[in-house]
Amino acid sequence: MTLVYDKFFELLSIKGINKSDLRNYGFSPRVSVKLSKGEDISTNTINRICKLLNCQPGDIMEYIPDDKVES
C-alpha cells in the first residue's frame, strides 16, 4: 500500500503556505521530508495538518494500491 501526499502540497500552495512556513506552525522539518518521500506519518500529525489547513485527511493524501505504483 502506498499513500501519496501530492494533494497536501497542492493545498499548501492554494493556501499560500510554503514548506518552510510549516516550522512556524510547530512542524519539524522532518515532517516535510517524510511527506515529500511518501513515508509514514502519525495520525497525530495528520490531525494537526487537517486542523491547520481546515481540511479532511482525504484532502491531503491519496491511497494508491501497490499494483498501480510505478517502479
Residue pairs with C-beta under 8 A, 6 or more apart in sequence:
1 63
1 65
1 66
2 38
2 63
2 64
2 65
2 66
2 69
3 38
3 61
3 62
3 63
3 64
4 38
4 61
4 62
4 64
5 35
5 36
5 38
5 60
5 61
5 62
6 62
7 58
7 59
7 60
7 61
7 62
8 35
8 49
8 60
8 61
9 35
9 36
11 53
11 55
11 59
11 60
12 18
12 19
12 53
15 53
17 53
19 32
22 31
22 32
23 29
25 52
26 48
27 45
27 48
27 49
31 41
31 45
33 39
34 40
34 41
35 41
46 57
46 60
46 61
49 55
49 60
50 56
50 57
50 59
50 60
53 59
53 60
